[in-house]
Amino acid sequence: MKILLLGKDGQVGWELQRALAPLGELRALGRAQADFTHPESLRDCVRAFVPDVIVNAAAYTAVDKAESDAETARNVNAVAPAVLAQEAAACGAWLVHYSTDYVFDGAKDGAYVETDATNPLSVYGRTKCEGEEGIRASGARHLILRTSWVFAARGGNFAKTMLRLAKEREQLNVIADQHGAPTSAELLADATALALHRIASLGDTAQTLSGTYHLAAAGATTWHGYAQHVLAQALEHGAALKALPQQVNAIATEAYPTLAARPRNSRLDTDRFCAEFGLQLPDWRHYVNRLIAELAAQGNL
């Protein structure tokens, strides 16, 4: 299997380099080799390699900045994935693309299923939604994997921010009315690799697996609950904190205004992905606990 990975330097892309390597010949490109702000240039990247699978881990993820930078966000999140899908269709490759809970407005009471109507609230959400539509319109075999609240040990993330603030302040204010599942880039990468292994093993009959799936950790919490869990785990590993879990105050979304609106409900029903690919997704705490343990082992608590 020849795999072309785009966006190798991002949180998910970094983990994908590890997870995809055992599946075959992997060519991983970063921003310097594949410029998503100029989508047409991506055609040559695909044609030069002629992959069996294209995995697109590149995205414009600066949610608030996108409100004033809509053209760049659209090129990266919408136009470029459509170009990749057209090239995938032309050479008979599969395209794996990551999308987001932000395609929904968050007004549903329960977890979102793949067939629920989209209604993005932000430029970021609209461009990601448009990217999905471009892929479907191409006719390429594809896996569109919607996920939520992505974090990784590499780079910045919510957990690291909470730990830093808890060392500096005696009280923290964290939003308690947005619900979702913190999802590890490591989990996304491993689940992607396992899904592609299944597709490869099925041969031509894998065509039936083409479509949109929700892929996120099991369970759900709020940003407030997430912060409390992170601090409690850090204390177990001996961290010295000024703000303890009980000093994390629950606040409403309105008390922390942002340029881009966030969905209040980001819960994604992953039953379809689990059933089709024979996997069980761990609870969100599993990978958060691993993150805290890793930071402790590095002396970074």
PLY file of the C-alpha trace (Angstrom):
ply
format ascii 1.0
element vertex 301
property float x
property float y
property float z
element edge 300
property int vertex1
property int vertex2
end_header
0.00 0.00 0.00
1.38 3.41 -1.02
0.26 6.11 1.38
0.60 9.86 0.89
0.29 11.72 4.21
-0.26 15.47 4.08
0.06 17.70 7.14
2.75 15.57 8.78
3.81 18.28 11.26
0.45 18.85 12.95
-0.73 17.04 16.08
-2.61 14.33 14.19
-0.10 14.21 11.33
2.79 13.62 13.70
1.04 10.58 15.21
-0.02 9.35 11.77
3.62 9.13 10.68
4.09 6.49 13.38
0.78 4.68 12.94
0.78 4.45 9.13
4.41 3.41 8.65
3.73 -0.35 9.15
1.04 -0.39 6.45
3.32 0.11 3.46
5.32 2.75 1.63
4.69 6.07 3.37
5.49 9.50 1.92
4.83 12.23 4.50
4.72 15.88 3.43
4.58 19.01 5.56
3.68 22.60 4.83
6.97 23.23 3.00
6.27 20.46 0.47
2.47 20.76 0.20
1.02 24.29 0.33
-2.68 24.12 1.16
-3.05 27.87 0.71
-2.51 27.17 -3.01
-4.74 24.13 -3.50
-4.05 23.57 -7.20
-0.39 22.94 -6.39
-1.41 19.79 -4.51
-2.26 18.00 -7.76
1.43 17.57 -8.55
2.08 16.08 -5.08
-0.45 13.33 -5.79
0.54 12.72 -9.40
4.23 12.43 -8.55
3.58 9.57 -6.10
0.37 7.89 -7.42
-0.74 6.66 -3.96
-3.25 4.00 -3.05
-4.33 6.14 -0.09
-4.17 9.88 0.57
-4.42 10.86 4.24
-5.12 14.55 4.75
-4.19 15.71 8.24
-3.69 19.34 7.21
-6.26 21.91 8.33
-6.74 25.55 9.24
-7.65 25.14 12.91
-7.31 28.70 14.29
-11.04 28.91 14.94
-11.22 32.55 16.05
-8.65 33.82 13.53
-10.67 32.23 10.73
-13.44 34.78 11.32
-11.18 37.48 9.81
-9.18 35.18 7.51
-11.98 33.39 5.72
-10.26 33.12 2.34
-7.25 31.25 3.73
-9.47 29.04 5.88
-11.59 28.19 2.85
-8.57 27.35 0.67
-7.11 25.03 3.31
-10.30 23.46 4.68
-12.56 23.37 1.62
-10.83 23.90 -1.72
-7.73 21.82 -1.00
-9.62 18.70 0.21
-11.81 18.88 -2.91
-8.68 19.00 -5.10
-7.22 16.00 -3.25
-10.50 14.12 -3.68
-10.55 14.84 -7.42
-7.00 13.53 -7.72
-7.87 10.49 -5.59
-10.79 9.73 -7.89
-8.55 10.11 -10.94
-5.95 7.60 -9.73
-8.33 5.26 -7.88
-7.00 6.09 -4.42
-8.85 6.29 -1.12
-8.92 9.66 0.66
-8.94 9.89 4.46
-9.93 13.35 5.69
-10.53 14.69 9.20
-13.51 16.89 9.91
-15.02 18.32 13.06
-17.90 18.61 15.50
-18.05 22.29 14.43
-20.11 21.31 11.38
-23.02 21.08 13.85
-24.66 23.91 15.78
-24.71 22.02 19.09
-28.46 22.43 19.61
-29.24 18.69 19.68
-29.89 17.09 23.07
-28.14 13.78 22.41
-25.01 12.71 20.57
-24.84 13.56 16.89
-25.04 10.78 14.30
-23.54 11.04 10.83
-26.88 11.70 9.13
-27.86 14.66 11.33
-28.21 17.95 9.47
-25.16 20.21 9.59
-25.48 23.85 10.62
-22.06 25.36 11.38
-21.88 28.51 13.51
-18.46 29.79 12.43
-16.23 30.35 9.41
-14.13 27.39 10.55
-17.20 25.16 10.76
-18.54 26.33 7.39
-15.23 25.74 5.61
-14.89 22.26 7.12
-18.45 21.48 6.06
-17.71 22.70 2.54
-14.63 20.47 2.48
-16.77 17.45 3.28
-19.18 18.33 0.48
-16.34 18.70 -2.03
-15.03 15.25 -1.16
-18.44 13.61 -1.53
-19.03 15.36 -4.86
-15.74 14.03 -6.29
-16.82 10.42 -6.45
-13.62 9.31 -4.70
-13.71 6.48 -2.19
-13.26 8.22 1.12
-13.35 8.17 4.89
-14.45 11.52 6.32
-13.70 11.21 10.03
-15.38 13.82 12.24
-13.76 14.27 15.62
-13.76 16.63 18.61
-11.54 18.37 21.17
-8.26 17.00 19.77
-5.15 17.04 21.94
-1.64 15.60 21.81
1.42 15.43 24.02
3.32 17.36 21.35
2.61 21.09 21.15
0.14 23.14 23.14
-3.16 21.83 24.46
-5.91 22.55 26.98
-4.48 20.23 29.64
-1.06 21.90 29.56
-2.70 25.33 29.74
-4.74 24.31 32.79
-1.65 22.93 34.51
0.28 26.12 33.88
-2.53 28.33 35.14
-3.09 26.13 38.20
0.52 26.76 39.21
0.08 30.53 38.84
-3.44 31.14 40.21
-5.50 30.04 43.18
-8.79 30.05 41.24
-9.59 29.07 37.64
-12.75 29.87 35.68
-13.64 27.25 33.05
-16.68 26.84 30.80
-19.12 24.22 32.06
-21.92 24.30 29.46
-20.08 22.93 26.41
-20.06 19.14 26.19
-17.73 16.87 24.23
-15.07 14.17 24.34
-11.38 15.11 24.54
-9.81 12.97 21.81
-6.15 12.07 21.55
-4.28 12.48 18.27
-2.72 9.13 19.14
-6.17 7.49 19.19
-7.14 9.12 15.88
-3.94 7.91 14.23
-4.20 4.34 15.52
-7.90 4.06 14.62
-7.15 5.40 11.14
-4.39 2.83 10.61
-6.64 -0.01 11.76
-9.44 1.18 9.46
-7.06 1.29 6.49
-5.75 -2.17 7.33
-9.33 -3.45 7.22
-9.95 -1.70 3.89
-6.79 -3.27 2.44
-7.80 -6.73 3.65
-11.25 -6.49 2.06
-10.01 -5.57 -1.40
-12.73 -4.51 -3.84
-15.53 -5.18 -1.34
-14.19 -2.34 0.84
-16.05 0.07 -1.45
-19.06 -0.27 0.86
-17.09 1.34 3.71
-16.72 4.65 1.88
-18.49 7.45 3.73
-18.63 9.73 6.76
-17.92 8.52 10.29
-17.71 9.97 13.76
-14.44 9.13 15.52
-13.87 10.42 19.04
-13.06 9.02 22.45
-15.89 7.39 24.40
-17.77 9.23 27.10
-18.20 12.98 27.46
-17.39 15.84 29.78
-17.31 19.64 29.85
-14.26 21.88 29.70
-14.81 22.36 33.44
-14.88 18.61 34.09
-11.88 18.14 31.81
-9.88 20.74 33.77
-10.80 19.19 37.13
-9.74 15.75 35.92
-6.41 17.04 34.62
-5.58 18.73 37.93
-6.63 15.68 39.96
-4.38 13.47 37.84
-1.51 15.92 38.18
-1.86 15.89 41.97
-1.66 12.08 41.95
1.68 12.43 40.15
2.98 14.87 42.76
2.43 18.20 41.01
2.52 21.32 43.18
-0.57 23.37 42.30
-2.03 26.56 43.73
-5.47 25.83 42.28
-6.88 22.44 43.26
-9.74 20.73 41.38
-12.30 22.23 43.77
-10.94 25.69 42.95
-11.97 25.35 39.31
-15.11 27.49 39.02
-17.82 26.59 36.53
-18.77 29.47 34.22
-21.17 29.91 31.31
-20.08 30.32 27.69
-21.33 33.91 27.79
-18.78 34.71 30.51
-15.92 33.88 28.14
-16.72 35.57 24.80
-14.85 34.45 21.66
-14.86 35.70 18.08
-16.20 32.39 16.77
-19.25 30.70 18.24
-18.71 27.18 19.60
-21.31 24.40 19.60
-22.64 23.76 23.12
-23.01 20.05 22.34
-20.08 18.38 20.57
-20.93 14.81 21.49
-20.50 12.44 18.54
-22.09 9.00 18.28
-19.31 6.63 17.13
-21.39 3.45 16.83
-21.12 3.34 13.05
-17.33 3.52 13.01
-16.99 0.90 15.76
-19.40 -1.48 14.00
-17.89 -1.14 10.52
-14.26 -1.43 11.62
-14.61 -3.76 14.60
-13.08 -1.39 17.14
-13.87 -0.24 20.66
-12.93 3.34 21.46
-11.53 3.97 24.97
-13.00 6.49 27.39
-11.55 10.00 27.03
-9.86 9.72 30.44
-7.61 6.90 29.21
-5.51 9.10 26.94
-5.71 12.16 29.18
-4.29 10.05 32.01
-1.50 8.87 29.69
-0.74 12.47 28.78
-0.40 13.50 32.43
1.73 10.43 33.20
3.98 11.26 30.24
4.38 14.88 31.39
5.23 13.62 34.87
7.84 11.20 33.50
9.41 14.08 31.57
9.49 16.25 34.68
7.07 18.70 33.11
4.43 18.80 35.83
0 1
1 2
2 3
3 4
4 5
5 6
6 7
7 8
8 9
9 10
10 11
11 12
12 13
13 14
14 15
15 16
16 17
17 18
18 19
19 20
20 21
21 22
22 23
23 24
24 25
25 26
26 27
27 28
28 29
29 30
30 31
31 32
32 33
33 34
34 35
35 36
36 37
37 38
38 39
39 40
40 41
41 42
42 43
43 44
44 45
45 46
46 47
47 48
48 49
49 50
50 51
51 52
52 53
53 54
54 55
55 56
56 57
57 58
58 59
59 60
60 61
61 62
62 63
63 64
64 65
65 66
66 67
67 68
68 69
69 70
70 71
71 72
72 73
73 74
74 75
75 76
76 77
77 78
78 79
79 80
80 81
81 82
82 83
83 84
84 85
85 86
86 87
87 88
88 89
89 90
90 91
91 92
92 93
93 94
94 95
95 96
96 97
97 98
98 99
99 100
100 101
101 102
102 103
103 104
104 105
105 106
106 107
107 108
108 109
109 110
110 111
111 112
112 113
113 114
114 115
115 116
116 117
117 118
118 119
119 120
120 121
121 122
122 123
123 124
124 125
125 126
126 127
127 128
128 129
129 130
130 131
131 132
132 133
133 134
134 135
135 136
136 137
137 138
138 139
139 140
140 141
141 142
142 143
143 144
144 145
145 146
146 147
147 148
148 149
149 150
150 151
151 152
152 153
153 154
154 155
155 156
156 157
157 158
158 159
159 160
160 161
161 162
162 163
163 164
164 165
165 166
166 167
167 168
168 169
169 170
170 171
171 172
172 173
173 174
174 175
175 176
176 177
177 178
178 179
179 180
180 181
181 182
182 183
183 184
184 185
185 186
186 187
187 188
188 189
189 190
190 191
191 192
192 193
193 194
194 195
195 196
196 197
197 198
198 199
199 200
200 201
201 202
202 203
203 204
204 205
205 206
206 207
207 208
208 209
209 210
210 211
211 212
212 213
213 214
214 215
215 216
216 217
217 218
218 219
219 220
220 221
221 222
222 223
223 224
224 225
225 226
226 227
227 228
228 229
229 230
230 231
231 232
232 233
233 234
234 235
235 236
236 237
237 238
238 239
239 240
240 241
241 242
242 243
243 244
244 245
245 246
246 247
247 248
248 249
249 250
250 251
251 252
252 253
253 254
254 255
255 256
256 257
257 258
258 259
259 260
260 261
261 262
262 263
263 264
264 265
265 266
266 267
267 268
268 269
269 270
270 271
271 272
272 273
273 274
274 275
275 276
276 277
277 278
278 279
279 280
280 281
281 282
282 283
283 284
284 285
285 286
286 287
287 288
288 289
289 290
290 291
291 292
292 293
293 294
294 295
295 296
296 297
297 298
298 299
299 300
